[in-house]
């Protein structure tokens, strides 16, 4: 998987799977007919409760959950936001000394860095 090439819903799906560990299925959206993604929101239950995968890479509100989950795993965001809003660099440092970074729109860059953090 080329993390730096992931965008849009592909990036959201990768974050749902890799960062949160969700069981994700790609399905057509019943309203639009376009391919979308859902995850099992009741992983403890007997039958799946399918919920639309959040827009982690384009929504500040949902990207906060990505950052909070990373913090629970020992990762901290290092302030390195330079450039235009569509060309930001996000750097994450781990307590054990590892560092990952990614570039893009701020929420998108955070998601890419998160994927690098959990897959490194």
DONUMAR-949466 format. One record per residue (C-alpha): residue in three letters; residue number from 1; x, y, z. Coordinates in pm, whole numbers, plus 50000, padded with zeros to 5 digits. Each point is the difference from the previous one (the first is absolute). Example, Ala and Ser with C-alpha at 12.3 -4.5 7.8 and 13.67 -1.06 7.14 Angstrom:
<sites>
{ALA,1,{51230,49550,50780}} {SER,2,{50137,50344,49934}} 
</sites>
This chain:
<sites>
{UNK,1,{50000,50000,50000}} {UNK,2,{50144,50336,49896}} {UNK,3,{49877,50212,50290}} {UNK,4,{50107,50331,49843}} {UNK,5,{49783,49928,49695}} {UNK,6,{49681,49929,50197}} {UNK,7,{49729,50266,49981}} {UNK,8,{49630,50040,50070}} {UNK,9,{49800,49695,50094}} {UNK,10,{50295,49767,49936}} {UNK,11,{50189,50183,50274}} {UNK,12,{49697,49995,50231}} {UNK,13,{49960,49623,49950}} {UNK,14,{50369,49938,50072}} {UNK,15,{49977,50205,50323}} {UNK,16,{49687,49814,50109}} {UNK,17,{50171,49665,49944}} {UNK,18,{50354,50070,50115}} {UNK,19,{49964,50266,50271}} {UNK,20,{49667,49896,50151}} {UNK,21,{50001,49630,49907}} {UNK,22,{49649,50012,49855}} {UNK,23,{49854,49731,49778}} {UNK,24,{49936,50205,49685}} {UNK,25,{49799,49913,49691}} {UNK,26,{49977,50205,49685}} {UNK,27,{49644,50023,49871}} {UNK,28,{49803,50215,49759}} {UNK,29,{49828,50296,50164}} {UNK,30,{49626,49934,49973}} {UNK,31,{49924,50367,49924}} {UNK,32,{50277,50083,49755}} {UNK,33,{50102,49661,49864}} {UNK,34,{50366,50094,50054}} {UNK,35,{50236,49766,50181}} {UNK,36,{50023,50085,50370}} {UNK,37,{50114,49824,50316}} {UNK,38,{49837,49880,50320}} {UNK,39,{50137,49841,50315}} {UNK,40,{49854,49774,50262}} {UNK,41,{49912,50237,50283}} {UNK,42,{49909,49712,50234}} {UNK,43,{50305,49774,49993}} {UNK,44,{49899,49845,50334}} {UNK,45,{49644,49918,49894}} {UNK,46,{49853,49697,49832}} {UNK,47,{49899,50174,49679}} {UNK,48,{50184,50280,49822}} {UNK,49,{49874,50357,50028}} {UNK,50,{50138,50163,49687}} {UNK,51,{50091,50368,50029}} {UNK,52,{50146,50229,49734}} {UNK,53,{50378,50045,50034}} {UNK,54,{50064,50357,50122}} {UNK,55,{50172,50253,49776}} {UNK,56,{50322,50002,50203}} {UNK,57,{50209,50158,49725}} {UNK,58,{49772,50297,49933}} {UNK,59,{49831,50078,50330}} {UNK,60,{50171,50167,50295}} {UNK,61,{49734,49861,50235}} {UNK,62,{50075,49638,49911}} {UNK,63,{50376,50043,49961}} {UNK,64,{50007,50087,50373}} {UNK,65,{49917,49634,50071}} {UNK,66,{50299,49896,49792}} {UNK,67,{50230,50224,50203}} {UNK,68,{49853,49885,50334}} {UNK,69,{50047,49635,49903}} {UNK,70,{50361,50067,49905}} {UNK,71,{50061,50172,50334}} {UNK,72,{49874,49687,50178}} {UNK,73,{50264,49805,49807}} {UNK,74,{50283,50233,50103}} {UNK,75,{50006,50232,49697}} {UNK,76,{50005,50379,50033}} {UNK,77,{49958,50258,49728}} {UNK,78,{50301,50224,49958}} {UNK,79,{49911,50345,49871}} {UNK,80,{50131,50015,49646}} {UNK,81,{49717,50163,49809}} {UNK,82,{50167,50198,49731}} {UNK,83,{49881,50100,49657}} {UNK,84,{49653,50060,49864}} {UNK,85,{49700,49828,50164}} {UNK,86,{49998,49745,49718}} {UNK,87,{50372,49925,50040}} {UNK,88,{50060,49945,50372}} {UNK,89,{50258,49772,50156}} {UNK,90,{49891,49795,50300}} {UNK,91,{50273,49841,50212}} {UNK,92,{49926,49739,50267}} {UNK,93,{50254,49897,50265}} {UNK,94,{49970,49683,50206}} {UNK,95,{50116,49962,50359}} {UNK,96,{50251,49736,49881}} {UNK,97,{50168,50247,49760}} {UNK,98,{49834,49907,49671}} {UNK,99,{49886,50283,49773}} {UNK,100,{49765,50000,49702}} {UNK,101,{49877,50283,49781}} {UNK,102,{49768,50070,49711}} {UNK,103,{49901,50292,49780}} {UNK,104,{49663,50116,49867}} {UNK,105,{49688,50177,50119}} {UNK,106,{50029,50003,50380}} {UNK,107,{49743,49726,50072}} {UNK,108,{50122,49793,49706}} {UNK,109,{50363,50033,50112}} {UNK,110,{49905,49896,50354}} {UNK,111,{49827,49688,49863}} {UNK,112,{50301,49908,49787}} {UNK,113,{50237,50052,50294}} {UNK,114,{49768,49789,50218}} {UNK,115,{50015,49714,49749}} {UNK,116,{50379,50023,49990}} {UNK,117,{50008,49997,50380}} {UNK,118,{49788,49687,50041}} {UNK,119,{50159,49809,49713}} {UNK,120,{50364,50083,50077}} 
</sites>
